């Protein structure tokens, strides 16, 4: 657990300890991040369901498990895409390095979402503090992704920027196509 908090608070120094090939440690970082992210998202959905008068423990548990599985699967897929893009751009990293970079990205935003979901139960002040925390932790996560891509794939800063930009673009194209295909399937039968 100490590794996780180091990745959240001091990602640059924590990255040095992940240079050794230890897939179990990277997966532990990813699973812990997925847990915090799914817990935060579930608390947010539960609060909305409660305000709408439709809360049940089943909604919380089901959403928690669904988001947890989704974060893990998306991260494993993004690791594969990251490895492919890094290889094309001249990086020397393999799947472990790519998955570690993706796991470092999730660490801070996951804790930020969890803290924000708790703060939203505090009227007025929670929204302001929560928005600040989400912005801070998301920017930390994105900076961690750039830095870990640069150091683990052994590329320069510009190439790291290009790799992460292509990765984010491909993620948004995937997400957009899922929405469009789902909408089209609803219309077509």
ZIFEN-V686751 format. One record per pair of residues at least 4 apart in sequence whose ideal C-beta (glycine too) atoms are under 8 Angstrom apart, sorted by sequence separation. I is the first residue (numbers start at 1). J is the second residue. D is the distance in whole Angstrom. If there is no record, write none. Layout:
I_J_D, I_J_D
This chain:
1_5_7, 2_6_6, 3_7_6, 4_8_7, 5_9_6, 6_10_6, 7_11_6, 10_14_6, 11_15_6, 14_18_7, 15_19_7, 18_22_7, 22_26_7, 23_27_6, 24_28_6, 25_29_7, 26_30_6, 27_31_6, 28_32_6, 29_33_6, 30_34_6, 31_35_6, 32_36_7, 33_37_6, 34_38_6, 35_39_6, 36_40_6, 37_41_6, 38_42_6, 39_43_6, 40_44_7, 41_45_6, 42_46_6, 43_47_6, 44_48_7, 45_49_6, 46_50_6, 47_51_6, 48_52_6, 50_54_8, 55_59_6, 56_60_8, 57_61_6, 58_62_6, 59_63_6, 60_64_6, 61_65_6, 62_66_6, 63_67_6, 64_68_6, 65_69_6, 66_70_6, 67_71_6, 68_72_7, 69_73_6, 70_74_6, 71_75_6, 72_76_6, 73_77_6, 74_78_6, 75_79_6, 76_80_7, 77_81_6, 78_82_6, 79_83_6, 80_84_7, 81_85_6, 82_86_6, 83_87_6, 84_88_7, 85_89_6, 87_91_6, 93_97_3, 94_98_7, 95_99_6, 96_100_6, 97_101_7, 98_102_7, 99_103_6, 100_104_6, 101_105_7, 102_106_7, 103_107_7, 105_109_8, 106_110_5, 107_111_7, 108_112_6, 109_113_6, 110_114_7, 111_115_6, 112_116_6, 113_117_6, 114_118_7, 115_119_6, 116_120_6, 122_126_4, 124_128_7, 125_129_6, 126_130_6, 127_131_6, 128_132_7, 129_133_6, 130_134_6, 131_135_6, 132_136_6, 133_137_6, 134_138_6, 135_139_6, 136_140_6, 137_141_6, 138_142_6, 139_143_6, 140_144_6, 141_145_7, 142_146_7, 143_147_6, 144_148_6, 145_149_6, 146_150_6, 147_151_6, 148_152_5, 149_153_5, 155_159_4, 156_160_7, 157_161_6, 158_162_7, 159_163_6, 160_164_6, 161_165_6, 162_166_6, 163_167_6, 164_168_6, 165_169_6, 166_170_6, 167_171_6, 168_172_6, 169_173_6, 170_174_6, 171_175_6, 172_176_6, 173_177_6, 174_178_7, 175_179_7, 176_180_6, 177_181_6, 178_182_6, 179_183_6, 180_184_6, 181_185_6, 182_186_7, 183_187_7, 184_188_6, 185_189_8, 6_11_8, 49_54_5, 50_55_4, 54_59_7, 55_60_8, 86_91_3, 93_98_6, 121_126_6, 150_155_6, 155_160_5, 49_55_4, 119_125_8, 120_126_5, 149_155_7, 150_156_7, 6_13_7, 7_14_5, 18_25_7, 49_56_8, 86_93_5, 119_126_4, 120_127_7, 122_129_8, 150_157_6, 153_160_7, 6_14_4, 18_26_7, 93_101_8, 119_127_8, 155_163_7, 46_55_6, 150_159_8, 49_59_5, 83_93_7, 119_129_5, 120_130_6, 150_160_4, 153_163_7, 3_14_7, 6_17_8, 83_94_6, 86_97_8, 119_130_4, 146_157_8, 149_160_5, 83_95_5, 86_98_6, 46_59_7, 116_129_8, 117_130_8, 147_160_8, 3_17_7, 45_59_7, 46_60_5, 83_97_8, 116_130_4, 119_133_7, 146_160_5, 149_163_5, 45_60_8, 80_95_7, 83_98_4, 115_130_8, 116_131_8, 146_161_7, 149_164_6, 79_95_6, 82_98_4, 43_60_8, 46_63_8, 82_99_8, 116_133_5, 42_60_5, 45_63_5, 80_98_7, 115_133_6, 116_134_5, 146_164_6, 79_98_5, 82_101_6, 145_164_6, 79_99_4, 82_102_6, 42_63_5, 112_133_5, 113_134_7, 3_25_7, 7_29_6, 41_63_7, 42_64_4, 79_101_8, 112_134_5, 142_164_8, 76_99_7, 79_102_5, 4_28_8, 75_99_7, 78_102_5, 112_136_7, 113_137_8, 3_28_7, 4_29_6, 38_63_8, 39_64_7, 42_67_7, 109_134_8, 112_137_3, 3_29_7, 38_64_5, 41_67_5, 111_137_6, 112_138_7, 38_65_8, 75_102_5, 4_32_5, 38_66_8, 75_103_7, 109_137_5, 4_33_8, 38_67_4, 108_137_4, 109_138_5, 37_67_7, 38_68_4, 108_138_8, 1_32_7, 37_68_8, 75_106_7, 109_140_8, 108_140_4, 109_141_4, 34_67_8, 35_68_6, 38_71_6, 108_141_4, 34_68_5, 37_71_5, 107_141_7, 71_106_7, 106_141_7, 105_141_5, 108_144_7, 34_71_4, 104_141_8, 105_142_7, 107_144_7, 33_71_7, 34_72_5, 105_144_6, 104_144_4, 105_145_4, 31_72_7, 34_75_7, 104_145_6, 30_72_7, 102_145_7, 104_147_8, 105_148_8, 101_145_6, 104_148_5, 30_75_6, 101_148_4, 100_148_6, 101_149_5, 101_152_6, 100_152_6, 101_153_8, 98_152_8, 97_152_4, 98_153_7, 97_153_6, 91_149_8, 93_152_5, 93_153_4, 92_153_7, 93_154_7, 91_153_3, 92_154_5, 86_149_7, 91_154_6, 91_155_5, 90_155_7, 89_155_7, 82_149_7, 86_153_4, 91_159_7, 30_99_7, 37_106_7, 44_113_8, 86_155_7, 90_159_7, 26_96_7, 33_103_6, 40_110_7, 47_117_8, 89_159_5, 29_100_8, 43_114_8, 27_99_8, 30_102_7, 34_106_7, 37_109_7, 41_113_7, 91_163_7, 23_96_6, 26_99_6, 30_103_4, 33_106_4, 37_110_4, 40_113_4, 44_117_5, 47_120_6, 89_162_6, 26_100_5, 29_103_4, 33_107_5, 36_110_4, 40_114_4, 43_117_4, 47_121_7, 89_163_5, 21_96_6, 29_104_7, 32_107_8, 35_110_8, 36_111_5, 39_114_6, 40_115_8, 43_118_7, 23_99_8, 27_103_8, 30_106_7, 34_110_7, 37_113_6, 40_116_7, 41_117_7, 44_120_7, 26_103_5, 33_110_4, 36_113_7, 37_114_7, 40_117_4, 86_163_6, 29_107_7, 32_110_8, 36_114_5, 39_117_8, 85_163_5, 82_163_7, 85_166_5, 18_100_5, 85_167_6, 82_167_6, 85_170_8, 18_104_8, 81_167_6, 15_104_7, 78_167_7, 81_170_6, 14_104_8, 81_171_8, 11_104_6, 78_171_7, 7_103_8, 11_107_7, 7_104_6, 11_108_7, 8_107_5, 7_107_4, 8_108_5, 7_108_8, 4_107_7, 8_111_5, 11_140_7, 15_144_8, 18_148_8, 8_140_8, 11_143_8, 12_144_8, 15_147_7, 19_151_8, 11_144_4, 15_148_6, 19_152_7, 18_152_8, 12_147_6, 11_147_7, 15_151_6, 7_144_8, 11_148_8, 15_152_8
